């Protein structure tokens, strides 16, 4: 079983002069095509960087969840209108 990559161009650096940890990556879809913008996160410690990654993931999941529920409502509204126009209420 092969595992599909979820991202490409992954880079984790420690800028010693600025005392910053920098994480950059590009997410890809199931076909390897880039999705969205390249992610760039900076933090003063690895712990803070991990917290930022988790926050970013949580916000993306919440946004997808909102979109999913909005799409469901849209589908239901279109179906209800069609049934009403067909006289099947």
C-alpha contacts under 8 A as a table, 3 or more apart, distances in Angstrom:
res1	aa1	res2	aa2	distance
4	X	30	X	7.00
5	X	8	X	7.31
5	X	28	X	7.49
5	X	32	X	7.44
6	X	27	X	5.81
6	X	28	X	5.53
6	X	29	X	6.94
6	X	30	X	7.83
7	X	10	X	7.05
7	X	25	X	6.40
7	X	26	X	5.25
7	X	27	X	4.07
7	X	28	X	5.21
8	X	25	X	6.01
8	X	26	X	5.27
8	X	27	X	6.42
8	X	28	X	7.12
9	X	24	X	7.45
9	X	25	X	5.29
9	X	26	X	6.08
10	X	23	X	7.56
10	X	24	X	5.77
10	X	25	X	4.36
10	X	26	X	7.06
11	X	22	X	7.86
11	X	23	X	5.74
11	X	24	X	5.15
11	X	25	X	6.35
12	X	21	X	7.26
12	X	22	X	5.67
12	X	23	X	4.55
12	X	24	X	6.55
13	X	21	X	5.72
13	X	22	X	5.13
13	X	23	X	6.56
14	X	19	X	7.04
14	X	20	X	5.82
14	X	21	X	4.48
14	X	22	X	6.27
15	X	18	X	5.53
15	X	19	X	5.49
15	X	20	X	5.18
15	X	21	X	6.18
15	X	22	X	7.43
16	X	19	X	4.69
16	X	20	X	6.81
19	X	44	X	6.22
20	X	42	X	6.49
20	X	43	X	5.56
20	X	44	X	4.63
20	X	45	X	6.88
21	X	42	X	5.60
21	X	43	X	5.30
21	X	44	X	5.97
21	X	45	X	6.33
21	X	46	X	6.69
21	X	49	X	7.09
22	X	40	X	7.22
22	X	41	X	5.80
22	X	42	X	4.56
22	X	43	X	6.72
22	X	49	X	7.99
23	X	39	X	7.79
23	X	40	X	5.78
23	X	41	X	5.18
23	X	42	X	6.41
23	X	49	X	7.98
24	X	38	X	7.04
24	X	39	X	5.42
24	X	40	X	4.55
24	X	41	X	6.50
25	X	38	X	5.83
25	X	39	X	5.34
25	X	40	X	6.93
26	X	34	X	6.67
26	X	35	X	7.44
26	X	36	X	7.92
26	X	37	X	6.97
26	X	38	X	4.56
26	X	39	X	6.05
27	X	34	X	5.92
27	X	35	X	5.66
27	X	36	X	7.22
27	X	38	X	7.17
27	X	39	X	7.95
28	X	31	X	7.51
28	X	32	X	5.14
28	X	33	X	5.14
28	X	34	X	4.30
28	X	35	X	5.16
29	X	32	X	5.30
29	X	33	X	5.48
29	X	34	X	6.48
29	X	35	X	6.30
30	X	33	X	7.49
41	X	49	X	7.19
41	X	52	X	7.25
41	X	53	X	7.66
42	X	49	X	6.54
43	X	46	X	7.14
43	X	48	X	5.72
43	X	49	X	5.06
43	X	52	X	7.92
44	X	48	X	6.67
44	X	49	X	7.47
45	X	48	X	5.19
45	X	49	X	6.21
46	X	49	X	4.90
46	X	50	X	6.12
47	X	50	X	5.18
47	X	51	X	6.31
48	X	51	X	5.01
48	X	52	X	6.22
49	X	52	X	5.03
49	X	53	X	6.26
50	X	53	X	5.04
50	X	54	X	6.22
51	X	54	X	5.11
51	X	55	X	6.07
52	X	55	X	4.96
52	X	56	X	5.99
53	X	56	X	5.07
53	X	57	X	6.13
54	X	57	X	5.08
54	X	58	X	6.04
55	X	58	X	5.03
55	X	59	X	6.13
56	X	59	X	5.21
56	X	60	X	6.22
57	X	60	X	5.11
57	X	61	X	6.13
58	X	61	X	5.11
58	X	62	X	6.07
59	X	62	X	5.06
59	X	63	X	6.07
60	X	63	X	5.06
60	X	64	X	6.18
61	X	64	X	5.10
61	X	65	X	6.11
62	X	65	X	4.98
62	X	66	X	6.21
63	X	66	X	5.11
63	X	67	X	6.20
64	X	67	X	4.99
64	X	68	X	5.99
65	X	68	X	5.00
65	X	69	X	6.28
66	X	69	X	5.29
66	X	70	X	6.11
67	X	70	X	5.01
67	X	71	X	5.99
68	X	71	X	5.15
68	X	72	X	6.26
69	X	72	X	5.06
69	X	73	X	6.30
70	X	73	X	5.16
70	X	74	X	6.20
71	X	74	X	4.98
71	X	75	X	6.15
72	X	75	X	5.12
72	X	76	X	6.17
73	X	76	X	5.07
73	X	77	X	6.10
74	X	77	X	5.11
74	X	78	X	6.25
75	X	78	X	5.24
75	X	79	X	6.14
76	X	79	X	5.08
76	X	80	X	6.01
77	X	80	X	5.09
77	X	81	X	6.14
78	X	81	X	5.18
78	X	82	X	6.19
79	X	82	X	5.12
79	X	83	X	6.15
80	X	83	X	5.11
80	X	84	X	6.05
80	X	89	X	7.46
81	X	84	X	5.01
81	X	85	X	6.13
82	X	85	X	5.12
82	X	86	X	6.18
83	X	86	X	4.99
83	X	87	X	6.13
83	X	88	X	4.97
83	X	89	X	5.71
84	X	87	X	4.97
84	X	88	X	5.71
84	X	89	X	5.08
85	X	88	X	7.62
